[in-house]
Amino acid sequence: MLAARLELALNEGALVLPPAGGILVLRPRAGDDLSPLPRDRVVVRTGFRPDFHHFQKAGYATSGDGPFAAAVVCLPRARAAALALLAEGLAALPPGAPLLLDGQKTDGIEAIIKTCRAEGLLMGEVLSKAHGKAVVLRAAPPPAGWAAQPRQVEGFTTGPFCFSADGPDRGSALLAAALPARLPPRVADLGAGWGCLSRAILARDGVAELDLVEAEAEALACAKVNLPDPRARFHWADVPAFKPSKLWDAVVMNPPFHTGRAPDPALGEAFIRAAHRYLTPSGSLWLVANRHLPYDRSLTILFRQVEEIGGDAAFRLTRAALPIRAR
């Protein structure tokens, strides 16, 4: 979808690339087609590990400070994150350089365009195609308050690209309260975010090492601030692709279950398989998930013991123990 609007902007002359200089592409998603841009000039910048790996594997540069002659901003859904990303793009360019702002209608592109217009940013014609919109802005100093700022919420530091940036989500809070008073020595928090569950894990007796595995770089950076504990080890990684140095005695997790706006239970299934793969033979998984998600079958196939240990009308807390190994 990005490629369709990008190609339209280039073909209609709305986006005219300067003849030299890097092209900064901020937060494209895995699968986005950047082929309308000259590959040797593109630098992809993203904090989401699966997207980073996708474009790195495709041969795109994933580091570099410019100078940049143009930019493409791929709009995230959260408004604060969208403004922070736009501020980053504007700040990376010389005055007057072109910046293509692109996004799906369902992700709030129209509201962000209105905000840009209200701030007096120079922009061209809005182009519509493939259920989204794109517009070229002329670079200028970003408006005050747009740049990413850490937030302090209930004793935690969060940021605009973090999941549940406004505070602990209900599922994690339920699981944190349900953890036993004592946990085994080696524990993992898969999809650790900014460290809500990890703080509860480290408060339990018996924990000697905790691996926090998180795909969003900003969330992991916040977790490092929130957990100044020598037992914590921080890994910027996609959970299904991560391999620990040693097996875990326990895994605690509140796995994601959305790809964009669409529910995708396969994400949680991949987290469950990762936990199963790297738990010791006597290990346990502590899981919170929405009640409508169909994880029961996988859990009963992969673990000898599966029990519901609590929850509420929306969330189910599950303990699964003794992973079944193929003979």
Contacts in CASP RR format, 6 or more apart in sequence:
PFRMAT RR
TARGET T0000
AUTHOR 0000-0000-0000
METHOD contacts of the structure
MODEL  1
MLAARLELALNEGALVLPPAGGILVLRPRAGDDLSPLPRDRVVVRTGFRP
DFHHFQKAGYATSGDGPFAAAVVCLPRARAAALALLAEGLAALPPGAPLL
LDGQKTDGIEAIIKTCRAEGLLMGEVLSKAHGKAVVLRAAPPPAGWAAQP
RQVEGFTTGPFCFSADGPDRGSALLAAALPARLPPRVADLGAGWGCLSRA
ILARDGVAELDLVEAEAEALACAKVNLPDPRARFHWADVPAFKPSKLWDA
VVMNPPFHTGRAPDPALGEAFIRAAHRYLTPSGSLWLVANRHLPYDRSLT
ILFRQVEEIGGDAAFRLTRAALPIRAR
1 32 0 8 1.000
1 104 0 8 1.000
1 130 0 8 1.000
1 131 0 8 1.000
1 132 0 8 1.000
2 28 0 8 1.000
2 32 0 8 1.000
2 33 0 8 1.000
2 34 0 8 1.000
2 72 0 8 1.000
2 74 0 8 1.000
2 102 0 8 1.000
2 103 0 8 1.000
3 32 0 8 1.000
3 33 0 8 1.000
3 34 0 8 1.000
3 35 0 8 1.000
3 36 0 8 1.000
4 129 0 8 1.000
4 130 0 8 1.000
5 102 0 8 1.000
5 103 0 8 1.000
5 127 0 8 1.000
5 129 0 8 1.000
5 130 0 8 1.000
5 132 0 8 1.000
5 133 0 8 1.000
5 134 0 8 1.000
6 15 0 8 1.000
6 34 0 8 1.000
6 36 0 8 1.000
6 37 0 8 1.000
6 72 0 8 1.000
6 100 0 8 1.000
6 102 0 8 1.000
6 134 0 8 1.000
7 36 0 8 1.000
8 14 0 8 1.000
8 127 0 8 1.000
8 129 0 8 1.000
8 134 0 8 1.000
9 15 0 8 1.000
9 100 0 8 1.000
9 127 0 8 1.000
9 134 0 8 1.000
9 136 0 8 1.000
10 17 0 8 1.000
10 36 0 8 1.000
12 127 0 8 1.000
14 124 0 8 1.000
14 125 0 8 1.000
14 127 0 8 1.000
14 134 0 8 1.000
14 135 0 8 1.000
14 136 0 8 1.000
15 70 0 8 1.000
15 98 0 8 1.000
15 100 0 8 1.000
15 136 0 8 1.000
16 98 0 8 1.000
17 23 0 8 1.000
17 37 0 8 1.000
17 38 0 8 1.000
17 69 0 8 1.000
17 70 0 8 1.000
17 98 0 8 1.000
18 69 0 8 1.000
18 70 0 8 1.000
18 97 0 8 1.000
18 98 0 8 1.000
20 69 0 8 1.000
21 41 0 8 1.000
21 66 0 8 1.000
21 67 0 8 1.000
21 68 0 8 1.000
21 69 0 8 1.000
21 70 0 8 1.000
22 41 0 8 1.000
22 42 0 8 1.000
22 43 0 8 1.000
22 66 0 8 1.000
22 67 0 8 1.000
22 68 0 8 1.000
22 69 0 8 1.000
22 70 0 8 1.000
23 37 0 8 1.000
23 38 0 8 1.000
23 41 0 8 1.000
23 42 0 8 1.000
23 43 0 8 1.000
23 68 0 8 1.000
23 69 0 8 1.000
23 70 0 8 1.000
23 71 0 8 1.000
23 72 0 8 1.000
24 43 0 8 1.000
24 45 0 8 1.000
24 66 0 8 1.000
24 68 0 8 1.000
24 70 0 8 1.000
24 71 0 8 1.000
24 72 0 8 1.000
24 89 0 8 1.000
24 92 0 8 1.000
24 93 0 8 1.000
25 34 0 8 1.000
25 37 0 8 1.000
25 42 0 8 1.000
25 43 0 8 1.000
25 44 0 8 1.000
25 45 0 8 1.000
25 71 0 8 1.000
25 72 0 8 1.000
25 74 0 8 1.000
26 45 0 8 1.000
26 46 0 8 1.000
26 71 0 8 1.000
26 72 0 8 1.000
26 73 0 8 1.000
26 74 0 8 1.000
26 85 0 8 1.000
26 88 0 8 1.000
26 89 0 8 1.000
27 45 0 8 1.000
27 46 0 8 1.000
27 47 0 8 1.000
27 48 0 8 1.000
27 51 0 8 1.000
27 73 0 8 1.000
27 74 0 8 1.000
27 76 0 8 1.000
27 85 0 8 1.000
28 34 0 8 1.000
28 44 0 8 1.000
28 46 0 8 1.000
28 51 0 8 1.000
28 55 0 8 1.000
28 72 0 8 1.000
28 74 0 8 1.000
29 51 0 8 1.000
29 74 0 8 1.000
30 50 0 8 1.000
30 51 0 8 1.000
30 53 0 8 1.000
30 54 0 8 1.000
30 55 0 8 1.000
31 54 0 8 1.000
32 74 0 8 1.000
34 42 0 8 1.000
34 44 0 8 1.000
34 55 0 8 1.000
34 60 0 8 1.000
37 72 0 8 1.000
39 59 0 8 1.000
39 60 0 8 1.000
42 60 0 8 1.000
42 61 0 8 1.000
43 60 0 8 1.000
43 61 0 8 1.000
43 62 0 8 1.000
43 63 0 8 1.000
43 64 0 8 1.000
43 66 0 8 1.000
43 68 0 8 1.000
44 52 0 8 1.000
44 55 0 8 1.000
44 56 0 8 1.000
44 60 0 8 1.000
44 61 0 8 1.000
44 62 0 8 1.000
45 62 0 8 1.000
45 63 0 8 1.000
46 52 0 8 1.000
46 55 0 8 1.000
46 62 0 8 1.000
47 161 0 8 1.000
47 216 0 8 1.000
47 217 0 8 1.000
47 218 0 8 1.000
48 215 0 8 1.000
48 216 0 8 1.000
48 217 0 8 1.000
49 215 0 8 1.000
49 216 0 8 1.000
49 217 0 8 1.000
49 236 0 8 1.000
49 237 0 8 1.000
49 238 0 8 1.000
50 215 0 8 1.000
50 238 0 8 1.000
52 62 0 8 1.000
53 238 0 8 1.000
53 241 0 8 1.000
55 62 0 8 1.000
56 62 0 8 1.000
66 92 0 8 1.000
67 94 0 8 1.000
68 92 0 8 1.000
68 93 0 8 1.000
68 97 0 8 1.000
69 93 0 8 1.000
69 94 0 8 1.000
69 97 0 8 1.000
70 93 0 8 1.000
70 97 0 8 1.000
70 98 0 8 1.000
70 99 0 8 1.000
70 100 0 8 1.000
71 89 0 8 1.000
71 92 0 8 1.000
71 93 0 8 1.000
71 97 0 8 1.000
71 98 0 8 1.000
71 99 0 8 1.000
71 100 0 8 1.000
71 139 0 8 1.000
72 99 0 8 1.000
72 100 0 8 1.000
72 102 0 8 1.000
73 85 0 8 1.000
73 86 0 8 1.000
73 89 0 8 1.000
73 99 0 8 1.000
73 100 0 8 1.000
73 101 0 8 1.000
73 102 0 8 1.000
74 85 0 8 1.000
74 102 0 8 1.000
74 103 0 8 1.000
75 82 0 8 1.000
75 85 0 8 1.000
75 101 0 8 1.000
75 102 0 8 1.000
75 103 0 8 1.000
75 104 0 8 1.000
75 107 0 8 1.000
75 108 0 8 1.000
75 109 0 8 1.000
75 112 0 8 1.000
76 82 0 8 1.000
76 85 0 8 1.000
76 107 0 8 1.000
76 161 0 8 1.000
77 106 0 8 1.000
77 107 0 8 1.000
77 108 0 8 1.000
77 260 0 8 1.000
77 261 0 8 1.000
78 160 0 8 1.000
78 161 0 8 1.000
78 165 0 8 1.000
79 108 0 8 1.000
79 111 0 8 1.000
79 112 0 8 1.000
80 159 0 8 1.000
80 160 0 8 1.000
80 165 0 8 1.000
81 148 0 8 1.000
81 160 0 8 1.000
81 161 0 8 1.000
82 107 0 8 1.000
82 108 0 8 1.000
82 112 0 8 1.000
83 112 0 8 1.000
83 115 0 8 1.000
83 145 0 8 1.000
83 146 0 8 1.000
83 160 0 8 1.000
84 146 0 8 1.000
84 147 0 8 1.000
84 148 0 8 1.000
84 149 0 8 1.000
84 160 0 8 1.000
84 161 0 8 1.000
86 99 0 8 1.000
86 101 0 8 1.000
86 112 0 8 1.000
86 116 0 8 1.000
86 142 0 8 1.000
86 146 0 8 1.000
87 142 0 8 1.000
87 143 0 8 1.000
87 145 0 8 1.000
87 146 0 8 1.000
87 147 0 8 1.000
87 148 0 8 1.000
88 147 0 8 1.000
88 148 0 8 1.000
89 99 0 8 1.000
89 139 0 8 1.000
89 142 0 8 1.000
90 99 0 8 1.000
90 137 0 8 1.000
90 139 0 8 1.000
90 140 0 8 1.000
90 141 0 8 1.000
90 142 0 8 1.000
91 141 0 8 1.000
91 142 0 8 1.000
91 147 0 8 1.000
93 99 0 8 1.000
93 139 0 8 1.000
94 139 0 8 1.000
95 138 0 8 1.000
95 139 0 8 1.000
95 140 0 8 1.000
96 122 0 8 1.000
96 138 0 8 1.000
96 139 0 8 1.000
96 140 0 8 1.000
97 138 0 8 1.000
97 139 0 8 1.000
98 136 0 8 1.000
98 137 0 8 1.000
98 138 0 8 1.000
98 139 0 8 1.000
99 136 0 8 1.000
99 137 0 8 1.000
99 138 0 8 1.000
99 139 0 8 1.000
100 134 0 8 1.000
100 135 0 8 1.000
100 136 0 8 1.000
100 137 0 8 1.000
101 109 0 8 1.000
101 112 0 8 1.000
101 113 0 8 1.000
101 116 0 8 1.000
101 134 0 8 1.000
101 135 0 8 1.000
101 136 0 8 1.000
101 137 0 8 1.000
102 109 0 8 1.000
102 132 0 8 1.000
102 133 0 8 1.000
102 134 0 8 1.000
103 109 0 8 1.000
103 132 0 8 1.000
103 133 0 8 1.000
103 134 0 8 1.000
104 131 0 8 1.000
104 132 0 8 1.000
105 131 0 8 1.000
105 132 0 8 1.000
105 133 0 8 1.000
106 131 0 8 1.000
106 261 0 8 1.000
109 132 0 8 1.000
109 133 0 8 1.000
110 133 0 8 1.000
113 123 0 8 1.000
113 126 0 8 1.000
113 133 0 8 1.000
113 135 0 8 1.000
116 123 0 8 1.000
116 135 0 8 1.000
116 137 0 8 1.000
117 123 0 8 1.000
119 143 0 8 1.000
121 137 0 8 1.000
121 138 0 8 1.000
121 140 0 8 1.000
122 137 0 8 1.000
122 138 0 8 1.000
122 140 0 8 1.000
123 135 0 8 1.000
123 136 0 8 1.000
123 137 0 8 1.000
123 138 0 8 1.000
124 135 0 8 1.000
124 136 0 8 1.000
124 137 0 8 1.000
125 135 0 8 1.000
126 133 0 8 1.000
126 134 0 8 1.000
126 135 0 8 1.000
127 133 0 8 1.000
127 134 0 8 1.000
127 135 0 8 1.000
148 159 0 8 1.000
148 160 0 8 1.000
148 161 0 8 1.000
148 218 0 8 1.000
149 159 0 8 1.000
149 160 0 8 1.000
150 157 0 8 1.000
150 158 0 8 1.000
150 159 0 8 1.000
150 222 0 8 1.000
150 225 0 8 1.000
151 157 0 8 1.000
151 158 0 8 1.000
151 159 0 8 1.000
151 165 0 8 1.000
153 165 0 8 1.000
153 166 0 8 1.000
153 167 0 8 1.000
154 167 0 8 1.000
154 168 0 8 1.000
155 226 0 8 1.000
156 167 0 8 1.000
156 168 0 8 1.000
156 194 0 8 1.000
156 195 0 8 1.000
156 196 0 8 1.000
156 199 0 8 1.000
156 222 0 8 1.000
156 226 0 8 1.000
157 194 0 8 1.000
157 222 0 8 1.000
157 225 0 8 1.000
157 226 0 8 1.000
158 164 0 8 1.000
158 165 0 8 1.000
158 166 0 8 1.000
158 167 0 8 1.000
158 194 0 8 1.000
158 219 0 8 1.000
158 222 0 8 1.000
159 165 0 8 1.000
159 194 0 8 1.000
159 218 0 8 1.000
159 219 0 8 1.000
159 222 0 8 1.000
160 218 0 8 1.000
161 216 0 8 1.000
161 218 0 8 1.000
161 219 0 8 1.000
162 193 0 8 1.000
162 194 0 8 1.000
162 216 0 8 1.000
162 218 0 8 1.000
162 219 0 8 1.000
162 222 0 8 1.000
163 169 0 8 1.000
163 193 0 8 1.000
163 216 0 8 1.000
163 219 0 8 1.000
163 256 0 8 1.000
164 172 0 8 1.000
164 196 0 8 1.000
167 196 0 8 1.000
168 176 0 8 1.000
168 196 0 8 1.000
169 196 0 8 1.000
169 254 0 8 1.000
170 312 0 8 1.000
170 314 0 8 1.000
170 315 0 8 1.000
171 254 0 8 1.000
171 288 0 8 1.000
171 314 0 8 1.000
171 315 0 8 1.000
172 196 0 8 1.000
172 197 0 8 1.000
172 254 0 8 1.000
172 288 0 8 1.000
173 196 0 8 1.000
174 288 0 8 1.000
174 310 0 8 1.000
174 311 0 8 1.000
174 312 0 8 1.000
174 315 0 8 1.000
174 317 0 8 1.000
175 197 0 8 1.000
175 200 0 8 1.000
175 252 0 8 1.000
175 254 0 8 1.000
175 286 0 8 1.000
175 287 0 8 1.000
175 288 0 8 1.000
175 317 0 8 1.000
176 196 0 8 1.000
176 197 0 8 1.000
176 199 0 8 1.000
176 200 0 8 1.000
177 200 0 8 1.000
178 286 0 8 1.000
178 309 0 8 1.000
178 310 0 8 1.000
178 311 0 8 1.000
178 317 0 8 1.000
179 200 0 8 1.000
179 201 0 8 1.000
179 204 0 8 1.000
179 252 0 8 1.000
179 286 0 8 1.000
180 204 0 8 1.000
181 204 0 8 1.000
181 205 0 8 1.000
182 204 0 8 1.000
182 205 0 8 1.000
182 206 0 8 1.000
183 201 0 8 1.000
183 204 0 8 1.000
183 205 0 8 1.000
183 206 0 8 1.000
183 207 0 8 1.000
183 249 0 8 1.000
183 250 0 8 1.000
184 206 0 8 1.000
184 207 0 8 1.000
184 249 0 8 1.000
184 250 0 8 1.000
184 283 0 8 1.000
184 284 0 8 1.000
185 206 0 8 1.000
185 207 0 8 1.000
185 208 0 8 1.000
185 209 0 8 1.000
185 249 0 8 1.000
186 208 0 8 1.000
186 209 0 8 1.000
186 211 0 8 1.000
186 246 0 8 1.000
186 247 0 8 1.000
186 248 0 8 1.000
186 249 0 8 1.000
186 250 0 8 1.000
187 201 0 8 1.000
187 207 0 8 1.000
187 209 0 8 1.000
187 210 0 8 1.000
187 211 0 8 1.000
187 248 0 8 1.000
187 249 0 8 1.000
187 250 0 8 1.000
187 251 0 8 1.000
187 252 0 8 1.000
188 210 0 8 1.000
188 211 0 8 1.000
188 212 0 8 1.000
188 213 0 8 1.000
188 244 0 8 1.000
188 248 0 8 1.000
188 250 0 8 1.000
188 251 0 8 1.000
188 252 0 8 1.000
188 253 0 8 1.000
188 275 0 8 1.000
188 278 0 8 1.000
189 195 0 8 1.000
189 197 0 8 1.000
189 198 0 8 1.000
189 201 0 8 1.000
189 210 0 8 1.000
189 211 0 8 1.000
189 212 0 8 1.000
189 213 0 8 1.000
189 251 0 8 1.000
189 252 0 8 1.000
189 253 0 8 1.000
190 213 0 8 1.000
190 239 0 8 1.000
190 251 0 8 1.000
190 252 0 8 1.000
190 253 0 8 1.000
190 255 0 8 1.000
190 271 0 8 1.000
190 274 0 8 1.000
190 275 0 8 1.000
191 212 0 8 1.000
191 213 0 8 1.000
191 214 0 8 1.000
191 215 0 8 1.000
191 239 0 8 1.000
191 253 0 8 1.000
191 254 0 8 1.000
191 255 0 8 1.000
191 256 0 8 1.000
191 271 0 8 1.000
192 198 0 8 1.000
192 212 0 8 1.000
192 213 0 8 1.000
192 214 0 8 1.000
192 219 0 8 1.000
192 220 0 8 1.000
192 223 0 8 1.000
193 212 0 8 1.000
193 214 0 8 1.000
193 216 0 8 1.000
193 219 0 8 1.000
193 220 0 8 1.000
193 222 0 8 1.000
193 223 0 8 1.000
194 219 0 8 1.000
194 222 0 8 1.000
194 223 0 8 1.000
194 226 0 8 1.000
195 212 0 8 1.000
195 219 0 8 1.000
195 222 0 8 1.000
195 223 0 8 1.000
195 226 0 8 1.000
195 227 0 8 1.000
197 252 0 8 1.000
197 253 0 8 1.000
197 254 0 8 1.000
198 210 0 8 1.000
198 212 0 8 1.000
198 223 0 8 1.000
198 226 0 8 1.000
198 227 0 8 1.000
198 232 0 8 1.000
199 226 0 8 1.000
199 227 0 8 1.000
201 207 0 8 1.000
201 210 0 8 1.000
201 252 0 8 1.000
202 210 0 8 1.000
202 227 0 8 1.000
202 229 0 8 1.000
202 231 0 8 1.000
202 232 0 8 1.000
207 231 0 8 1.000
208 231 0 8 1.000
209 231 0 8 1.000
209 233 0 8 1.000
210 229 0 8 1.000
210 231 0 8 1.000
210 232 0 8 1.000
210 233 0 8 1.000
211 233 0 8 1.000
211 235 0 8 1.000
211 244 0 8 1.000
211 248 0 8 1.000
212 220 0 8 1.000
212 223 0 8 1.000
212 227 0 8 1.000
212 232 0 8 1.000
212 233 0 8 1.000
212 234 0 8 1.000
212 235 0 8 1.000
213 235 0 8 1.000
213 237 0 8 1.000
213 239 0 8 1.000
213 242 0 8 1.000
214 220 0 8 1.000
214 223 0 8 1.000
214 234 0 8 1.000
214 235 0 8 1.000
214 236 0 8 1.000
214 237 0 8 1.000
215 236 0 8 1.000
215 237 0 8 1.000
215 238 0 8 1.000
215 239 0 8 1.000
217 236 0 8 1.000
220 234 0 8 1.000
220 235 0 8 1.000
220 236 0 8 1.000
223 232 0 8 1.000
223 234 0 8 1.000
224 234 0 8 1.000
235 242 0 8 1.000
239 255 0 8 1.000
239 270 0 8 1.000
239 271 0 8 1.000
239 274 0 8 1.000
240 270 0 8 1.000
240 271 0 8 1.000
240 273 0 8 1.000
240 274 0 8 1.000
242 274 0 8 1.000
243 278 0 8 1.000
244 278 0 8 1.000
247 278 0 8 1.000
247 279 0 8 1.000
247 280 0 8 1.000
248 275 0 8 1.000
248 278 0 8 1.000
248 279 0 8 1.000
248 280 0 8 1.000
248 283 0 8 1.000
249 279 0 8 1.000
249 280 0 8 1.000
249 282 0 8 1.000
249 283 0 8 1.000
249 284 0 8 1.000
250 279 0 8 1.000
250 283 0 8 1.000
250 284 0 8 1.000
250 285 0 8 1.000
250 286 0 8 1.000
251 275 0 8 1.000
251 278 0 8 1.000
251 279 0 8 1.000
251 284 0 8 1.000
251 285 0 8 1.000
251 286 0 8 1.000
252 285 0 8 1.000
252 286 0 8 1.000
252 287 0 8 1.000
253 271 0 8 1.000
253 275 0 8 1.000
253 285 0 8 1.000
253 286 0 8 1.000
253 287 0 8 1.000
253 288 0 8 1.000
254 287 0 8 1.000
254 288 0 8 1.000
254 289 0 8 1.000
255 267 0 8 1.000
255 268 0 8 1.000
255 271 0 8 1.000
255 272 0 8 1.000
255 287 0 8 1.000
255 289 0 8 1.000
256 267 0 8 1.000
256 268 0 8 1.000
256 271 0 8 1.000
257 263 0 8 1.000
257 264 0 8 1.000
257 265 0 8 1.000
257 267 0 8 1.000
257 268 0 8 1.000
257 289 0 8 1.000
257 290 0 8 1.000
257 293 0 8 1.000
258 264 0 8 1.000
258 267 0 8 1.000
259 267 0 8 1.000
265 293 0 8 1.000
265 294 0 8 1.000
265 295 0 8 1.000
268 289 0 8 1.000
268 293 0 8 1.000
268 295 0 8 1.000
269 295 0 8 1.000
269 298 0 8 1.000
272 285 0 8 1.000
272 287 0 8 1.000
272 295 0 8 1.000
272 298 0 8 1.000
272 299 0 8 1.000
272 302 0 8 1.000
273 298 0 8 1.000
273 302 0 8 1.000
275 285 0 8 1.000
276 285 0 8 1.000
276 302 0 8 1.000
276 303 0 8 1.000
276 323 0 8 1.000
279 285 0 8 1.000
279 323 0 8 1.000
281 322 0 8 1.000
281 323 0 8 1.000
281 325 0 8 1.000
282 321 0 8 1.000
282 322 0 8 1.000
283 321 0 8 1.000
283 322 0 8 1.000
283 323 0 8 1.000
284 319 0 8 1.000
284 320 0 8 1.000
284 321 0 8 1.000
285 299 0 8 1.000
285 303 0 8 1.000
285 318 0 8 1.000
285 319 0 8 1.000
285 320 0 8 1.000
285 321 0 8 1.000
286 317 0 8 1.000
286 318 0 8 1.000
286 319 0 8 1.000
287 295 0 8 1.000
287 299 0 8 1.000
287 317 0 8 1.000
287 318 0 8 1.000
287 319 0 8 1.000
287 320 0 8 1.000
288 311 0 8 1.000
288 315 0 8 1.000
288 316 0 8 1.000
288 317 0 8 1.000
288 318 0 8 1.000
289 295 0 8 1.000
289 315 0 8 1.000
289 316 0 8 1.000
289 318 0 8 1.000
290 314 0 8 1.000
290 315 0 8 1.000
290 316 0 8 1.000
291 313 0 8 1.000
291 314 0 8 1.000
291 315 0 8 1.000
291 316 0 8 1.000
295 318 0 8 1.000
296 306 0 8 1.000
299 306 0 8 1.000
299 318 0 8 1.000
299 320 0 8 1.000
300 306 0 8 1.000
301 324 0 8 1.000
302 320 0 8 1.000
302 323 0 8 1.000
302 324 0 8 1.000
303 320 0 8 1.000
303 321 0 8 1.000
303 322 0 8 1.000
303 323 0 8 1.000
303 324 0 8 1.000
304 321 0 8 1.000
304 322 0 8 1.000
304 323 0 8 1.000
304 324 0 8 1.000
305 319 0 8 1.000
305 320 0 8 1.000
305 321 0 8 1.000
305 322 0 8 1.000
306 318 0 8 1.000
306 319 0 8 1.000
306 320 0 8 1.000
307 318 0 8 1.000
307 319 0 8 1.000
307 320 0 8 1.000
308 316 0 8 1.000
308 317 0 8 1.000
308 318 0 8 1.000
309 317 0 8 1.000
309 318 0 8 1.000
309 319 0 8 1.000
310 316 0 8 1.000
310 317 0 8 1.000
311 317 0 8 1.000
END
